[in-house]
Amino acid sequence: MRHPATVRLHGHLDRPAELTVGQLRDLPSHRVEVTFDCRTEGEQRHGYEGPTLWDVLCAAGPRVDLAARKPRLKFLLAVTGSDGHRAVVSWAEIDPDFGGQRILLATSMDGAPLDESGPQLVVPADHCGARYVSGVTAVWLGPVPGPEPAGAEAVGAEAVGAEGVASGRVPTGPPAAEPAGAARR
C-alpha cells in the first residue's frame, strides 16, 4: 500500500510541519491557467489548483519580521522535488507588500489530484518551466548568507566559533548535495 506524498516545511518556521496533499487542500485554494516552455516537451498549457506558497508558509509561522520591510528581502525559499530538482523563490516574490505573486503548491493539475506524486510548485509568471518543481518533498525558508555589515564580523565568528569560520563549515542553509543522477530541467 502506497503512502500519500508529503512535503516537509522547515527552516525559519515556528511550526515546522510535514503535510500531505490532503492537508494542503484544507488551506484556501486558488486556480491558475498557465503556459510555459518545457525544454524537453515544448510549450505546456495546464490548469493548476492549490494554496499559495504564501498561505502555506504563513500557516507554519515564518520567523520573518513582517512589520519590517528591508529585513524581509534577505529570505529565500528552497523548494525540492522528489527527483532532487531544486528551485529558489525569493520571499519578496510571494510577499504581498512586494511582488505578491500567486505561486502555488498545486494539489491538482488539469483536475487530476496530485496526492500520490506530491504537490507541484507553480510559478505562473515564469515563461520557462524550470521552476515548476514536480513532486515537492520539501520547502525550506531561510536567510541568504552573506557578508556581515561592517563591524559585525567578530559577532559572527563568536556565534559560530573561530574554528567553524576558519574551516568554512559555517551553516548557510539547506543541504546542497543532489542525489546522483538527478534529472535536470
GIWOCOR-V171113 format. One record per backbone hydrogen bond with DSSP energy under -0.5 kcal/mol. CO is the residue of the C=O (numbers start at 1). NH is the residue of the N-H. If there is no record, write none. Layout:
# GIWOCOR-V171113
[[CO/NH] [CO/NH]]
This chain:
# GIWOCOR-V171113
[[5/21] [7/9] [7/19] [8/10] [8/139] [9/17] [10/141] [11/13] [12/63] [17/9] [19/7] [20/24] [21/25] [22/26] [23/26] [24/27] [30/50] [32/34] [32/48] [34/46] [36/38] [36/44] [37/39] [37/129] [38/42] [42/38] [44/36] [46/34] [47/110] [48/32] [49/107] [49/108] [50/30] [51/105] [52/56] [53/57] [54/58] [55/59] [56/60] [58/61] [60/15] [61/14] [62/64] [64/66] [65/68] [69/72] [69/73] [70/73] [71/74] [72/75] [74/144] [75/91] [76/142] [77/79] [77/89] [78/140] [79/87] [80/137] [80/138] [81/84] [83/183] [85/81] [87/79] [89/77] [90/93] [90/94] [91/94] [91/95] [92/99] [92/100] [93/101] [95/98] [95/100] [101/103] [103/53] [104/106] [104/122] [105/51] [106/120] [107/114] [108/49] [109/112] [112/109] [114/118] [115/5] [118/135] [119/136] [120/106] [122/104] [122/124] [123/126] [127/37] [128/131] [129/132] [131/133] [133/121] [134/82] [135/82] [137/8] [138/80] [139/10] [140/78] [141/12] [142/76] [149/152] [152/156] [153/157] [154/158] [155/159] [156/160] [157/161] [161/164] [161/165] [162/166] [163/167] [164/168] [164/169] [165/168] [168/170] [179/182]]
